[in-house]
Amino acid sequence: MAEEKNFENRVKQWLRSKGCYVVKYYGCGGTRAGVPDLLVCANGRFIGVEIKAEHGKLAPLQRSHLDKILTSGGAVTVLRPSEFDGFKKFIEEVLNDD
């Protein structure tokens, strides 16, 4: 769990350094379970980011929320440490898409 939290903090810091709006979603009493860990707005584009450790599994409820975001026109990713460089490239493309 600490690995996942440390990675999440790196992702949040990097996104904010690029000027993205980032909300960390805490699934706790009274809130919806399965919502992605990070809700991001980059250049007007909504992106749901589910942070996982390298071999972490996606729960069915998490998949359901990601599918709903896709259906409504947003973008989603299940982000693992080994995929961070590719994610950075994706965000850079979104930020430069004018």
ABEGO torsion letter per residue (X at the ends): XAAAAAAAAAAAAAAAAAGBBBBBBBBBBGBBBGBBABBBBBGGBBBBBBBBBAABBBBAAAAAAAAAAAAAGBBBBBBBAAAAAAAAAAAAAAAABX
